[in-house]
Amino acid sequence: MIEIVHGDTSKTPMGMGTYGSRSLAVGGSAMVRATEKIIAKAKKIAAHLMEASEAMSS
């Protein structure tokens, strides 16, 4: 029989943190992709507002 207890400080008072390097390996990649999408969208908007080619706004 296995019982999983998560986040109960009365039963497990000492944690080991988030292991930041592992968090960054997963979350960092998602952040990079999301940022690339935001930049691409911003370039389209800026090109439209400036009445310029999207290729010129890089």
CHARMM-style PDB file with segment names, atoms N, HN, CA, C and O in Angstrom:
ATOM      1  N   MET     1       0.847  -1.166   0.000  1.00  0.00      PROA
ATOM      2  CA  MET     1       0.000   0.000   0.000  1.00  0.00      PROA
ATOM      3  C   MET     1       0.899   1.237   0.000  1.00  0.00      PROA
ATOM      4  O   MET     1       1.860   1.314   0.766  1.00  0.00      PROA
ATOM      5  N   ILE     2       0.578   2.209  -0.869  1.00  0.00      PROA
ATOM      6  HN  ILE     2      -0.203   2.146  -1.491  1.00  0.00      PROA
ATOM      7  CA  ILE     2       1.370   3.433  -0.992  1.00  0.00      PROA
ATOM      8  C   ILE     2       0.468   4.626  -0.731  1.00  0.00      PROA
ATOM      9  O   ILE     2      -0.644   4.703  -1.255  1.00  0.00      PROA
ATOM     10  N   GLU     3       0.952   5.552   0.080  1.00  0.00      PROA
ATOM     11  HN  GLU     3       1.855   5.489   0.505  1.00  0.00      PROA
ATOM     12  CA  GLU     3       0.232   6.794   0.342  1.00  0.00      PROA
ATOM     13  C   GLU     3       1.130   7.953  -0.062  1.00  0.00      PROA
ATOM     14  O   GLU     3       2.251   8.076   0.433  1.00  0.00      PROA
ATOM     15  N   ILE     4       0.648   8.795  -0.952  1.00  0.00      PROA
ATOM     16  HN  ILE     4      -0.262   8.695  -1.354  1.00  0.00      PROA
ATOM     17  CA  ILE     4       1.415   9.946  -1.408  1.00  0.00      PROA
ATOM     18  C   ILE     4       0.898  11.180  -0.690  1.00  0.00      PROA
ATOM     19  O   ILE     4      -0.292  11.490  -0.745  1.00  0.00      PROA
ATOM     20  N   VAL     5       1.810  11.888  -0.010  1.00  0.00      PROA
ATOM     21  HN  VAL     5       2.776  11.636   0.034  1.00  0.00      PROA
ATOM     22  CA  VAL     5       1.459  13.109   0.714  1.00  0.00      PROA
ATOM     23  C   VAL     5       2.236  14.242   0.065  1.00  0.00      PROA
ATOM     24  O   VAL     5       3.464  14.196  -0.008  1.00  0.00      PROA
ATOM     25  N   HSD     6       1.529  15.251  -0.402  1.00  0.00      PROA
ATOM     26  HN  HSD     6       0.532  15.288  -0.342  1.00  0.00      PROA
ATOM     27  CA  HSD     6       2.178  16.365  -1.096  1.00  0.00      PROA
ATOM     28  C   HSD     6       1.844  17.671  -0.393  1.00  0.00      PROA
ATOM     29  O   HSD     6       0.672  18.016  -0.240  1.00  0.00      PROA
ATOM     30  N   GLY     7       2.859  18.390   0.029  1.00  0.00      PROA
ATOM     31  HN  GLY     7       3.810  18.111  -0.096  1.00  0.00      PROA
ATOM     32  CA  GLY     7       2.666  19.721   0.582  1.00  0.00      PROA
ATOM     33  C   GLY     7       2.140  19.785   2.007  1.00  0.00      PROA
ATOM     34  O   GLY     7       1.665  20.837   2.433  1.00  0.00      PROA
ATOM     35  N   ASP     8       2.210  18.702   2.745  1.00  0.00      PROA
ATOM     36  HN  ASP     8       2.597  17.847   2.398  1.00  0.00      PROA
ATOM     37  CA  ASP     8       1.756  18.716   4.134  1.00  0.00      PROA
ATOM     38  C   ASP     8       2.978  18.900   5.017  1.00  0.00      PROA
ATOM     39  O   ASP     8       3.700  17.940   5.288  1.00  0.00      PROA
ATOM     40  N   THR     9       3.216  20.128   5.470  1.00  0.00      PROA
ATOM     41  HN  THR     9       2.630  20.908   5.251  1.00  0.00      PROA
ATOM     42  CA  THR     9       4.427  20.422   6.237  1.00  0.00      PROA
ATOM     43  C   THR     9       4.446  19.779   7.623  1.00  0.00      PROA
ATOM     44  O   THR     9       5.505  19.691   8.245  1.00  0.00      PROA
ATOM     45  N   SER    10       3.309  19.336   8.106  1.00  0.00      PROA
ATOM     46  HN  SER    10       2.449  19.408   7.600  1.00  0.00      PROA
ATOM     47  CA  SER    10       3.324  18.652   9.399  1.00  0.00      PROA
ATOM     48  C   SER    10       3.863  17.229   9.254  1.00  0.00      PROA
ATOM     49  O   SER    10       4.320  16.640  10.234  1.00  0.00      PROA
ATOM     50  N   LYS    11       3.814  16.680   8.057  1.00  0.00      PROA
ATOM     51  HN  LYS    11       3.443  17.159   7.262  1.00  0.00      PROA
ATOM     52  CA  LYS    11       4.318  15.312   7.827  1.00  0.00      PROA
ATOM     53  C   LYS    11       5.679  15.314   7.140  1.00  0.00      PROA
ATOM     54  O   LYS    11       6.483  14.406   7.353  1.00  0.00      PROA
ATOM     55  N   THR    12       5.937  16.310   6.333  1.00  0.00      PROA
ATOM     56  HN  THR    12       5.284  17.047   6.160  1.00  0.00      PROA
ATOM     57  CA  THR    12       7.221  16.413   5.648  1.00  0.00      PROA
ATOM     58  C   THR    12       7.736  17.847   5.771  1.00  0.00      PROA
ATOM     59  O   THR    12       7.640  18.623   4.820  1.00  0.00      PROA
ATOM     60  N   PRO    13       8.279  18.201   6.934  1.00  0.00      PROA
ATOM     61  CA  PRO    13       8.661  19.599   7.179  1.00  0.00      PROA
ATOM     62  C   PRO    13       9.860  20.086   6.360  1.00  0.00      PROA
ATOM     63  O   PRO    13      10.011  21.293   6.176  1.00  0.00      PROA
ATOM     64  N   MET    14      10.711  19.194   5.866  1.00  0.00      PROA
ATOM     65  HN  MET    14      10.589  18.213   6.016  1.00  0.00      PROA
ATOM     66  CA  MET    14      11.908  19.598   5.135  1.00  0.00      PROA
ATOM     67  C   MET    14      11.761  19.245   3.665  1.00  0.00      PROA
ATOM     68  O   MET    14      11.713  18.070   3.303  1.00  0.00      PROA
ATOM     69  N   GLY    15      11.690  20.263   2.823  1.00  0.00      PROA
ATOM     70  HN  GLY    15      11.729  21.218   3.117  1.00  0.00      PROA
ATOM     71  CA  GLY    15      11.598  20.023   1.382  1.00  0.00      PROA
ATOM     72  C   GLY    15      12.960  20.147   0.732  1.00  0.00      PROA
ATOM     73  O   GLY    15      13.930  20.571   1.360  1.00  0.00      PROA
ATOM     74  N   MET    16      13.018  19.777  -0.519  1.00  0.00      PROA
ATOM     75  HN  MET    16      12.230  19.432  -1.029  1.00  0.00      PROA
ATOM     76  CA  MET    16      14.282  19.850  -1.262  1.00  0.00      PROA
ATOM     77  C   MET    16      14.239  20.906  -2.363  1.00  0.00      PROA
ATOM     78  O   MET    16      15.135  20.938  -3.206  1.00  0.00      PROA
ATOM     79  N   GLY    17      13.236  21.760  -2.378  1.00  0.00      PROA
ATOM     80  HN  GLY    17      12.508  21.734  -1.693  1.00  0.00      PROA
ATOM     81  CA  GLY    17      13.162  22.810  -3.384  1.00  0.00      PROA
ATOM     82  C   GLY    17      12.599  22.316  -4.699  1.00  0.00      PROA
ATOM     83  O   GLY    17      12.056  21.214  -4.783  1.00  0.00      PROA
ATOM     84  N   THR    18      12.734  23.142  -5.730  1.00  0.00      PROA
ATOM     85  HN  THR    18      13.175  24.037  -5.662  1.00  0.00      PROA
ATOM     86  CA  THR    18      12.143  22.808  -7.027  1.00  0.00      PROA
ATOM     87  C   THR    18      13.155  22.209  -7.991  1.00  0.00      PROA
ATOM     88  O   THR    18      12.794  21.827  -9.104  1.00  0.00      PROA
ATOM     89  N   TYR    19      14.403  22.122  -7.584  1.00  0.00      PROA
ATOM     90  HN  TYR    19      14.696  22.432  -6.680  1.00  0.00      PROA
ATOM     91  CA  TYR    19      15.461  21.682  -8.492  1.00  0.00      PROA
ATOM     92  C   TYR    19      15.415  22.535  -9.753  1.00  0.00      PROA
ATOM     93  O   TYR    19      15.063  22.058 -10.832  1.00  0.00      PROA
ATOM     94  N   GLY    20      15.772  23.785  -9.598  1.00  0.00      PROA
ATOM     95  HN  GLY    20      16.058  24.172  -8.722  1.00  0.00      PROA
ATOM     96  CA  GLY    20      15.660  24.797 -10.642  1.00  0.00      PROA
ATOM     97  C   GLY    20      16.177  24.393 -11.995  1.00  0.00      PROA
ATOM     98  O   GLY    20      15.587  24.779 -13.004  1.00  0.00      PROA
ATOM     99  N   SER    21      17.255  23.629 -12.068  1.00  0.00      PROA
ATOM    100  HN  SER    21      17.734  23.315 -11.249  1.00  0.00      PROA
ATOM    101  CA  SER    21      17.785  23.256 -13.376  1.00  0.00      PROA
ATOM    102  C   SER    21      16.799  22.389 -14.142  1.00  0.00      PROA
ATOM    103  O   SER    21      16.689  22.507 -15.362  1.00  0.00      PROA
ATOM    104  N   ARG    22      16.086  21.528 -13.446  1.00  0.00      PROA
ATOM    105  HN  ARG    22      16.175  21.433 -12.455  1.00  0.00      PROA
ATOM    106  CA  ARG    22      15.075  20.709 -14.118  1.00  0.00      PROA
ATOM    107  C   ARG    22      13.871  21.539 -14.503  1.00  0.00      PROA
ATOM    108  O   ARG    22      13.284  21.337 -15.566  1.00  0.00      PROA
ATOM    109  N   SER    23      13.503  22.469 -13.645  1.00  0.00      PROA
ATOM    110  HN  SER    23      13.981  22.633 -12.781  1.00  0.00      PROA
ATOM    111  CA  SER    23      12.369  23.337 -13.948  1.00  0.00      PROA
ATOM    112  C   SER    23      12.654  24.170 -15.186  1.00  0.00      PROA
ATOM    113  O   SER    23      11.783  24.342 -16.039  1.00  0.00      PROA
ATOM    114  N   LEU    24      13.863  24.684 -15.284  1.00  0.00      PROA
ATOM    115  HN  LEU    24      14.571  24.545 -14.591  1.00  0.00      PROA
ATOM    116  CA  LEU    24      14.235  25.503 -16.433  1.00  0.00      PROA
ATOM    117  C   LEU    24      14.277  24.679 -17.713  1.00  0.00      PROA
ATOM    118  O   LEU    24      13.911  25.178 -18.778  1.00  0.00      PROA
ATOM    119  N   ALA    25      14.713  23.438 -17.628  1.00  0.00      PROA
ATOM    120  HN  ALA    25      15.010  23.033 -16.764  1.00  0.00      PROA
ATOM    121  CA  ALA    25      14.779  22.598 -18.826  1.00  0.00      PROA
ATOM    122  C   ALA    25      13.402  22.407 -19.437  1.00  0.00      PROA
ATOM    123  O   ALA    25      13.273  22.358 -20.660  1.00  0.00      PROA
ATOM    124  N   VAL    26      12.386  22.300 -18.620  1.00  0.00      PROA
ATOM    125  HN  VAL    26      12.491  22.340 -17.627  1.00  0.00      PROA
ATOM    126  CA  VAL    26      11.025  22.118 -19.114  1.00  0.00      PROA
ATOM    127  C   VAL    26      10.359  23.463 -19.384  1.00  0.00      PROA
ATOM    128  O   VAL    26       9.865  23.703 -20.485  1.00  0.00      PROA
ATOM    129  N   GLY    27      10.345  24.332 -18.392  1.00  0.00      PROA
ATOM    130  HN  GLY    27      10.747  24.138 -17.497  1.00  0.00      PROA
ATOM    131  CA  GLY    27       9.662  25.611 -18.521  1.00  0.00      PROA
ATOM    132  C   GLY    27      10.387  26.598 -19.414  1.00  0.00      PROA
ATOM    133  O   GLY    27       9.746  27.409 -20.083  1.00  0.00      PROA
ATOM    134  N   GLY    28      11.699  26.544 -19.438  1.00  0.00      PROA
ATOM    135  HN  GLY    28      12.219  25.885 -18.895  1.00  0.00      PROA
ATOM    136  CA  GLY    28      12.487  27.470 -20.244  1.00  0.00      PROA
ATOM    137  C   GLY    28      12.193  27.326 -21.724  1.00  0.00      PROA
ATOM    138  O   GLY    28      12.071  28.321 -22.438  1.00  0.00      PROA
ATOM    139  N   SER    29      12.081  26.100 -22.182  1.00  0.00      PROA
ATOM    140  HN  SER    29      12.180  25.291 -21.601  1.00  0.00      PROA
ATOM    141  CA  SER    29      11.781  25.843 -23.584  1.00  0.00      PROA
ATOM    142  C   SER    29      10.415  26.398 -23.959  1.00  0.00      PROA
ATOM    143  O   SER    29      10.254  26.985 -25.029  1.00  0.00      PROA
ATOM    144  N   ALA    30       9.440  26.216 -23.094  1.00  0.00      PROA
ATOM    145  HN  ALA    30       9.571  25.740 -22.225  1.00  0.00      PROA
ATOM    146  CA  ALA    30       8.101  26.750 -23.343  1.00  0.00      PROA
ATOM    147  C   ALA    30       8.130  28.273 -23.373  1.00  0.00      PROA
ATOM    148  O   ALA    30       7.442  28.894 -24.183  1.00  0.00      PROA
ATOM    149  N   MET    31       8.924  28.876 -22.493  1.00  0.00      PROA
ATOM    150  HN  MET    31       9.483  28.372 -21.835  1.00  0.00      PROA
ATOM    151  CA  MET    31       9.031  30.334 -22.461  1.00  0.00      PROA
ATOM    152  C   MET    31       9.670  30.873 -23.742  1.00  0.00      PROA
ATOM    153  O   MET    31       9.245  31.902 -24.268  1.00  0.00      PROA
ATOM    154  N   VAL    32      10.686  30.178 -24.237  1.00  0.00      PROA
ATOM    155  HN  VAL    32      11.030  29.342 -23.810  1.00  0.00      PROA
ATOM    156  CA  VAL    32      11.354  30.616 -25.466  1.00  0.00      PROA
ATOM    157  C   VAL    32      10.377  30.569 -26.637  1.00  0.00      PROA
ATOM    158  O   VAL    32      10.295  31.513 -27.423  1.00  0.00      PROA
ATOM    159  N   ARG    33       9.643  29.475 -26.749  1.00  0.00      PROA
ATOM    160  HN  ARG    33       9.709  28.708 -26.111  1.00  0.00      PROA
ATOM    161  CA  ARG    33       8.686  29.354 -27.857  1.00  0.00      PROA
ATOM    162  C   ARG    33       7.590  30.402 -27.769  1.00  0.00      PROA
ATOM    163  O   ARG    33       7.207  30.983 -28.785  1.00  0.00      PROA
ATOM    164  N   ALA    34       7.087  30.649 -26.583  1.00  0.00      PROA
ATOM    165  HN  ALA    34       7.399  30.177 -25.758  1.00  0.00      PROA
ATOM    166  CA  ALA    34       6.044  31.659 -26.411  1.00  0.00      PROA
ATOM    167  C   ALA    34       6.581  33.044 -26.758  1.00  0.00      PROA
ATOM    168  O   ALA    34       5.893  33.840 -27.397  1.00  0.00      PROA
ATOM    169  N   THR    35       7.811  33.329 -26.335  1.00  0.00      PROA
ATOM    170  HN  THR    35       8.370  32.683 -25.816  1.00  0.00      PROA
ATOM    171  CA  THR    35       8.426  34.622 -26.623  1.00  0.00      PROA
ATOM    172  C   THR    35       8.625  34.811 -28.119  1.00  0.00      PROA
ATOM    173  O   THR    35       8.413  35.906 -28.639  1.00  0.00      PROA
ATOM    174  N   GLU    36       9.030  33.750 -28.819  1.00  0.00      PROA
ATOM    175  HN  GLU    36       9.202  32.860 -28.396  1.00  0.00      PROA
ATOM    176  CA  GLU    36       9.202  33.831 -30.270  1.00  0.00      PROA
ATOM    177  C   GLU    36       7.877  34.166 -30.954  1.00  0.00      PROA
ATOM    178  O   GLU    36       7.848  34.941 -31.910  1.00  0.00      PROA
ATOM    179  N   LYS    37       6.781  33.581 -30.463  1.00  0.00      PROA
ATOM    180  HN  LYS    37       6.804  32.952 -29.686  1.00  0.00      PROA
ATOM    181  CA  LYS    37       5.465  33.870 -31.039  1.00  0.00      PROA
ATOM    182  C   LYS    37       5.070  35.321 -30.780  1.00  0.00      PROA
ATOM    183  O   LYS    37       4.515  35.983 -31.657  1.00  0.00      PROA
ATOM    184  N   ILE    38       5.359  35.813 -29.574  1.00  0.00      PROA
ATOM    185  HN  ILE    38       5.810  35.275 -28.862  1.00  0.00      PROA
ATOM    186  CA  ILE    38       5.035  37.202 -29.238  1.00  0.00      PROA
ATOM    187  C   ILE    38       5.821  38.160 -30.121  1.00  0.00      PROA
ATOM    188  O   ILE    38       5.268  39.142 -30.615  1.00  0.00      PROA
ATOM    189  N   ILE    39       7.107  37.884 -30.324  1.00  0.00      PROA
ATOM    190  HN  ILE    39       7.556  37.086 -29.923  1.00  0.00      PROA
ATOM    191  CA  ILE    39       7.951  38.750 -31.153  1.00  0.00      PROA
ATOM    192  C   ILE    39       7.451  38.756 -32.590  1.00  0.00      PROA
ATOM    193  O   ILE    39       7.383  39.811 -33.219  1.00  0.00      PROA
ATOM    194  N   ALA    40       7.098  37.576 -33.115  1.00  0.00      PROA
ATOM    195  HN  ALA    40       7.152  36.719 -32.604  1.00  0.00      PROA
ATOM    196  CA  ALA    40       6.602  37.495 -34.497  1.00  0.00      PROA
ATOM    197  C   ALA    40       5.313  38.299 -34.648  1.00  0.00      PROA
ATOM    198  O   ALA    40       5.137  39.007 -35.640  1.00  0.00      PROA
ATOM    199  N   LYS    41       4.429  38.195 -33.688  1.00  0.00      PROA
ATOM    200  HN  LYS    41       4.572  37.620 -32.883  1.00  0.00      PROA
ATOM    201  CA  LYS    41       3.167  38.947 -33.746  1.00  0.00      PROA
ATOM    202  C   LYS    41       3.427  40.442 -33.634  1.00  0.00      PROA
ATOM    203  O   LYS    41       2.803  41.233 -34.341  1.00  0.00      PROA
ATOM    204  N   ALA    42       4.339  40.835 -32.757  1.00  0.00      PROA
ATOM    205  HN  ALA    42       4.845  40.192 -32.183  1.00  0.00      PROA
ATOM    206  CA  ALA    42       4.674  42.254 -32.599  1.00  0.00      PROA
ATOM    207  C   ALA    42       5.267  42.821 -33.884  1.00  0.00      PROA
ATOM    208  O   ALA    42       4.990  43.967 -34.239  1.00  0.00      PROA
ATOM    209  N   LYS    43       6.076  42.034 -34.581  1.00  0.00      PROA
ATOM    210  HN  LYS    43       6.301  41.103 -34.292  1.00  0.00      PROA
ATOM    211  CA  LYS    43       6.657  42.492 -35.853  1.00  0.00      PROA
ATOM    212  C   LYS    43       5.569  42.722 -36.893  1.00  0.00      PROA
ATOM    213  O   LYS    43       5.622  43.697 -37.641  1.00  0.00      PROA
ATOM    214  N   LYS    44       4.582  41.831 -36.944  1.00  0.00      PROA
ATOM    215  HN  LYS    44       4.539  41.038 -36.335  1.00  0.00      PROA
ATOM    216  CA  LYS    44       3.477  42.001 -37.891  1.00  0.00      PROA
ATOM    217  C   LYS    44       2.705  43.279 -37.582  1.00  0.00      PROA
ATOM    218  O   LYS    44       2.381  44.052 -38.484  1.00  0.00      PROA
ATOM    219  N   ILE    45       2.414  43.494 -36.310  1.00  0.00      PROA
ATOM    220  HN  ILE    45       2.678  42.866 -35.577  1.00  0.00      PROA
ATOM    221  CA  ILE    45       1.671  44.684 -35.909  1.00  0.00      PROA
ATOM    222  C   ILE    45       2.475  45.944 -36.212  1.00  0.00      PROA
ATOM    223  O   ILE    45       1.935  46.907 -36.756  1.00  0.00      PROA
ATOM    224  N   ALA    46       3.768  45.942 -35.862  1.00  0.00      PROA
ATOM    225  HN  ALA    46       4.206  45.160 -35.420  1.00  0.00      PROA
ATOM    226  CA  ALA    46       4.623  47.110 -36.099  1.00  0.00      PROA
ATOM    227  C   ALA    46       4.736  47.403 -37.591  1.00  0.00      PROA
ATOM    228  O   ALA    46       4.682  48.562 -38.002  1.00  0.00      PROA
ATOM    229  N   ALA    47       4.891  46.362 -38.400  1.00  0.00      PROA
ATOM    230  HN  ALA    47       4.934  45.421 -38.066  1.00  0.00      PROA
ATOM    231  CA  ALA    47       4.996  46.556 -39.844  1.00  0.00      PROA
ATOM    232  C   ALA    47       3.710  47.160 -40.395  1.00  0.00      PROA
ATOM    233  O   ALA    47       3.749  48.046 -41.248  1.00  0.00      PROA
ATOM    234  N   HSD    48       2.584  46.683 -39.910  1.00  0.00      PROA
ATOM    235  HN  HSD    48       2.552  45.964 -39.217  1.00  0.00      PROA
ATOM    236  CA  HSD    48       1.303  47.222 -40.363  1.00  0.00      PROA
ATOM    237  C   HSD    48       1.158  48.694 -39.970  1.00  0.00      PROA
ATOM    238  O   HSD    48       0.761  49.522 -40.790  1.00  0.00      PROA
ATOM    239  N   LEU    49       1.477  49.013 -38.725  1.00  0.00      PROA
ATOM    240  HN  LEU    49       1.800  48.340 -38.059  1.00  0.00      PROA
ATOM    241  CA  LEU    49       1.346  50.385 -38.252  1.00  0.00      PROA
ATOM    242  C   LEU    49       2.298  51.341 -38.960  1.00  0.00      PROA
ATOM    243  O   LEU    49       1.970  52.507 -39.176  1.00  0.00      PROA
ATOM    244  N   MET    50       3.473  50.844 -39.319  1.00  0.00      PROA
ATOM    245  HN  MET    50       3.739  49.896 -39.143  1.00  0.00      PROA
ATOM    246  CA  MET    50       4.473  51.687 -39.979  1.00  0.00      PROA
ATOM    247  C   MET    50       4.356  51.626 -41.494  1.00  0.00      PROA
ATOM    248  O   MET    50       5.145  52.237 -42.215  1.00  0.00      PROA
ATOM    249  N   GLU    51       3.347  50.869 -41.974  1.00  0.00      PROA
ATOM    250  HN  GLU    51       2.707  50.373 -41.388  1.00  0.00      PROA
ATOM    251  CA  GLU    51       3.143  50.682 -43.402  1.00  0.00      PROA
ATOM    252  C   GLU    51       4.428  50.245 -44.091  1.00  0.00      PROA
ATOM    253  O   GLU    51       4.834  50.807 -45.109  1.00  0.00      PROA
ATOM    254  N   ALA    52       5.058  49.226 -43.507  1.00  0.00      PROA
ATOM    255  HN  ALA    52       4.728  48.770 -42.680  1.00  0.00      PROA
ATOM    256  CA  ALA    52       6.327  48.712 -44.017  1.00  0.00      PROA
ATOM    257  C   ALA    52       6.216  47.204 -44.190  1.00  0.00      PROA
ATOM    258  O   ALA    52       5.284  46.573 -43.692  1.00  0.00      PROA
ATOM    259  N   SER    53       7.167  46.648 -44.892  1.00  0.00      PROA
ATOM    260  HN  SER    53       7.924  47.160 -45.297  1.00  0.00      PROA
ATOM    261  CA  SER    53       7.214  45.204 -45.054  1.00  0.00      PROA
ATOM    262  C   SER    53       7.609  44.562 -43.735  1.00  0.00      PROA
ATOM    263  O   SER    53       8.433  45.094 -42.992  1.00  0.00      PROA
ATOM    264  N   GLU    54       7.014  43.422 -43.456  1.00  0.00      PROA
ATOM    265  HN  GLU    54       6.344  42.989 -44.059  1.00  0.00      PROA
ATOM    266  CA  GLU    54       7.346  42.701 -42.229  1.00  0.00      PROA
ATOM    267  C   GLU    54       8.814  42.310 -42.192  1.00  0.00      PROA
ATOM    268  O   GLU    54       9.412  42.278 -41.116  1.00  0.00      PROA
ATOM    269  N   ALA    55       9.405  42.013 -43.338  1.00  0.00      PROA
ATOM    270  HN  ALA    55       8.919  42.039 -44.212  1.00  0.00      PROA
ATOM    271  CA  ALA    55      10.813  41.625 -43.413  1.00  0.00      PROA
ATOM    272  C   ALA    55      11.728  42.786 -43.024  1.00  0.00      PROA
ATOM    273  O   ALA    55      12.847  42.558 -42.564  1.00  0.00      PROA
ATOM    274  N   MET    56      11.277  44.003 -43.198  1.00  0.00      PROA
ATOM    275  HN  MET    56      10.368  44.188 -43.571  1.00  0.00      PROA
ATOM    276  CA  MET    56      12.101  45.169 -42.877  1.00  0.00      PROA
ATOM    277  C   MET    56      12.126  45.458 -41.383  1.00  0.00      PROA
ATOM    278  O   MET    56      12.979  46.217 -40.922  1.00  0.00      PROA
ATOM    279  N   SER    57      11.217  44.875 -40.619  1.00  0.00      PROA
ATOM    280  HN  SER    57      10.524  44.259 -40.993  1.00  0.00      PROA
ATOM    281  CA  SER    57      11.121  45.207 -39.194  1.00  0.00      PROA
ATOM    282  C   SER    57      11.884  44.247 -38.294  1.00  0.00      PROA
ATOM    283  O   SER    57      11.608  44.186 -37.096  1.00  0.00      PROA
ATOM    284  N   SER    58      12.834  43.497 -38.838  1.00  0.00      PROA
ATOM    285  HN  SER    58      13.058  43.547 -39.811  1.00  0.00      PROA
ATOM    286  CA  SER    58      13.581  42.555 -37.988  1.00  0.00      PROA
ATOM    287  C   SER    58      14.836  43.122 -37.444  1.00  0.00      PROA
ATOM    288  OT1 SER    58      15.558  42.439 -36.717  1.00  0.00      PROA
TER     289      SER     58
END
